[in-house]
Amino acid sequence: MDEVSHDRRRFLGKAAVVLAAAPIAMSGPSRAQQIGTRPAIKPGTHTSFASLKQIDAGLLNVGYAEAGPAGGPPVILLHGWPYDIYSFVDVTPALASAGYRVIVPYVRGYGSTKFLSSDTVRNGQPAAVAADLIALMDALKIEKATLAGFDWGARSANIVAAVWPERCKAMVSVSGYLIGTPEAEKRPLPPSAELQWWYQFYFATDRGRAGYDKYRHDFAKLIWQLASPKWKFDDATFDRSAAAFDNPDHVAIAIHNYRWRLGLAEGESKYDEVDKKLATAPVITVPTITLEGDANGAPHPEPAAYAKKFSGKYQHRTVKGGIGHNLPQEAPHAFTEAVIDISGPQAG
């Protein structure tokens, strides 16, 4: 769950999408851009992916879903913790039918993504997770892609857009600008804000690591409920994603990520240059749409706090209707529209 907000979540009413900030020019009669005129994508319509694949990429053998034409403009969809690729199970076929080549990878420590060597450090450092994305693009021979994600996935997209902008055509980022550093995390927050990060402090202890290992499914379900208090997901929906947490490296990656954020765990020196750049809170220049659900129960910044971190074409959309943290699964139509709008009239 992503960067700290001092404000509590708001619970709003009817379903709608509110547009704010500088408008993005959207033109060209492509088939991809017509999704806004189609019937809304009903959450839960799909329960599986047509194609699941594996590929060696950098330090990993990555498991991923793929859909759409091989020659279509590439879009990579990135999940967070504790979620998995099924957050995009309704978004993927919609983008594929619009002409995009859609790639949905399991993050290190999830699903069928495994380390190639038992000697590799089980590192959840954000720079390492983002570097996995670059390695995957290289393995798939994708030079440039639209990146879209939430939670850890949005952070990885932010990092790639900031550090390797030549690899990112455009971006959709749920909860906005999520680049942070352990140094920034050292600053204490008001008690109400610290309370929202209770699990981060739990993970800092040996008891927390053991507890997460033993109760990882129960823990994830609790986070889903807290982060999306109005999302009435059923057991089948949760169980499909919970299987991804049985990965043998899942606990190590999750615990290291949160301990690294608090400065309680070391990263790897090979990522030092990336972290130095991220420590400057770099402005992101690629075209971006940020999204936020109106009932996001996870810690998150207010849109006004990060609007100036995007210097290219930019727009913020608040998705109403009781939408929580897992926005692409709860509001797949709004997420799909954002991807198509920001990536431009090139599929079809």
N, C-alpha and C positions, 0 to 999 in steps of 0.2 A: 504494500500500500504506500502511496507516494507522498511527496514532500509535505511538511507540516503546515497546517493552517491554524491560526488562532481563533477562527470563527467556527461555530458549530454548523452542522448541516441544516438545510432548510427543506421543509416538506411543502411542495407546491401542488397545484391542482391538475387541470386538464392537460391532455397530451398536446404538445405543440413544440415547435422549434423556434427559439428566439435568436435572431442574428444580431451581433454587435461588432464593434471595432470596424476597421477599414474594410470596405467591400472588396471582393475579388472579382475581377472581370471574368465572366463565364460566357463564352460564345462558341458557335460552331455546332452544326446540327448532327453531332455524332450519336450513334445508337447508344453508346455508353451513358451519355448525358440525359437520356430520356427516362432514367429510372424514377426521377421525381414525379413523372406523370403516370407511373405504373401503380397497381394496387400495392398497398403497404406490405412489407415482408413480415409475416406473422412469426413472432418468436416461438421457437420450438417446432417449426415445420419440419426441420431435418434432424436426424439423430445419428447420422454417420457421414463419413467422407467416402467418395467414390474411389479414391486412390491414395494409398499410404506407401511411402517409399523410404529408403535409407541411402545415405551417401556419406563417404568420408570427407570431412571438411575441417582442416586445421587439426585441433586436438581431439576432435569428436567424430563419431559415426552418428550422424544426425538423422532422426526420424522426422518426417514431414508429410503433410498432405499437399497434394497438388491438384489443381483443376484449371480448366480453361485451355485455350489454344496455346501450343508451345511457342508460337511466334507473337503472341499478344504482349502488350506492355506489361512488364512485371510489377506485381504488387506483393509485398511481403507483410504478413499479418503476425503480430507479436504479442504473446500472452504474458501474464504476470503471475504473481504468487498470491494465494494458492489456487491457481486456475490452470488451464491447459488449452490445447488447440480447439477444444469444443466450444470455447467462447466465440469462435468464428464459424460454427457449423452452419448457420443460416446466411452469414455474410458471404462465405466462399462461393456457393453456387450462384448467388446474385451477381457477383463480380465476374465470375466465369462466363455467365450468359451474356454479360455486357462486353465480352471480348478480351478480358484481361487474363494473363497468366498469373494464377494465384498460388503463392507458396505460404504454407503455414507450418513453421517448424516448432518442435518441442525444444524448449530451452534446456541447457545443460542441467541435469538432475531431474528431468521429467520424462515420462513415457519411455519411448524406445531409443532416446538419445543417450549414448554411452561414450565414455572416454576410451580412446584407443589404447591407452597405456595405464596400467595400474599404478605407475610411478608419478603420473601427473597430479599436481596439487589440485585438490577439490576446492576451487576458488570461486566464490560467489561475487567477487568484486565487480561492480558495474562495468568498469572498463574491460574486464575479461569477457563478460557476457556480451558486450557490444562488439568486441573483436571476433567472437564466434559468428556474429552476423556477417561481418566482412568476409570471413573464411567461407561461410556458406555461399555467399554471392560468388566468390571466386570459383568454388567447386562447381556451381551451377552455370558458370560462365555468364553471369548477369553483371553487366558493367554498372548499371544504374537502375534504381527501382524506386517506386513510391513505397514508403514505409508507414505503417499504421499500427498503433498498438495502445495498450493501457497498462497501468501499473509498471512492473519491471519492463514490459515491452515498450511502453512509451518512453521510459528512460533510455533504453537502448537506442530507440529511434532518434531521440534528442542528441545522444552522444555521437552517433554516426553523422547526423546532420551538422553538428558543430565541428567535429574533428575531421571528417571525411565528406565534406559537402558534395564533392564530385561524384559520390556514389549514391546520393539521395536526390531523386528528381523532385519529390514533394513529400509532405508528411501530414498525417493525421495523428494528433496526440491528445489522448484523454487526460484531463487534469493539467494540461498546459506544459509549462517548462519545469522539468523534473531533474535537472542537473544539480547535484549537491556534492559536498565534500565532508570528510570527517571533521575538518576544522570548523566548518559551519555548524555541524551537529553538536559541537561542544557547548554552544550557547544554550543556557537553560531557558525553558519556555514556561508560560503560565501553567499552573496545575491542570487546568481543564484541557490544555493542549497535550501535556505530558500523559494524561490519562488515556488519550486516544492511541498512544504508542505503547500501551501496556505490554503487548507481546514482544516488542523489541527488548524491553528490559528483562522479560522472562527468558528470552533466548540468550541473554548475556550470562546466564547461570548454567552450571552443569545440570541442575535439576530441570531447567527449561529444555535443554537439549534432550535429556532422557524422556521428558514428558512429551515433547513433540514427536520423538521417535516412536514412542509407545502409542500415542493417541493421534497420530497425524491425520486420520480421516475425520475424527471428531473435532479436532482443532480446526481443520479447513472448513468444515460445515459451519462452525461457530463464526469464523471470519466472514464467510459468505453472508450469514444472517446479519451480522453487525454492519458490514460494508454495503449491503443492499437490503435495508430493512423492509422495503415494500415489494421485493421480488419474491413471488411465491413459487419457487422452484420445487420440483418434486424429487423423490428419491432417485428415480432413474436418471434424471438430469445430473444430479450430483455424483452418482456412482460412476457414470461414464467418465467424468473428469477425475474422480478420486483414484481411479486405477493408475493414473499417471504419477501419483505420489509414491507408488511402490517401487519406483526406480531406486536402485541401491545407493545412489549418490544424492538423493533428494534432500535428506536431512542435513548432510554436510554442507551442501551448497546454500541452502536456506539460512542455516545458522551462521555460516561465514559471512554471508551478505550483510546480515543485520549487525553482527559484531564489528565488521569492517566499518560500517557507517558510524558506529559509536567510537571508533578508534580503539577497539578492544582486540582487533585481529589485524595482522599485517597483510598487505597485498603482495603481489609479485613485482619485483623491480622492473621487469620488462614492460610494465604498464605505467611506469613513472612519468614518461613524457606525456602520455595521454592525460594522466591525472593532473599534471601541472597545467595543462591547457584548460581542463575542466574547472580547476580551482579559480580561474579568472572569470567564471560564469560567462562564457562567450555568448555573444549574440548569434542567433540562428538566422541565416540568410535565405534558406530555401522556402518556397511557398508552403504555407502551413494553415491548416484549420485545427483549432483546438476545440475540444468538446468537454462538456461537463453535464452529468446527470443532476437533476434537481433534488434527488434524495440520496446523494452519495454520502454514506456513513463513514467512509474512510477519511483519514487525514488528507486534506488537499488544500492548495492555495486558492484564493479568490482570483478570478480572471483578470481583474484590474492590476493584480500584483505582478503579472508576468507579460502583459501585452507588449511592453516595450522590449522584451527579449527576442522579438521576431521582427526583423527589419525588411523582409521580403513581403510578397503578397500575403495578407494575413486576415483571418476572420475567426471570431469565436462564436460558438453556438451552444446554448444551454438547452438540453433536451429535457422536456417536461413530461410529467405523467408518472412520477414516482420512480424515476430511473436511478439506479444505484451505481456502484463502482464498476461492475462488470458490464459496461455500457454496450459493447458489441453484441453480447448475448441477450441483454435485456431490451435493447433498441436497435436491432440489426438494420432496419431501414434507414435510420438516421446516420448510422455509422457508414453504411454503404454509400449513401448520398454524398457524405463528406469526402470519401475516397475518390469518387468519380468527379466531383466538383473540383477538387484541388489538383487532380492528376491531369486534367485538361482533355480536350477533344481529340484523343488520339487512338481510342479503341473503337472498333465498330466495323 
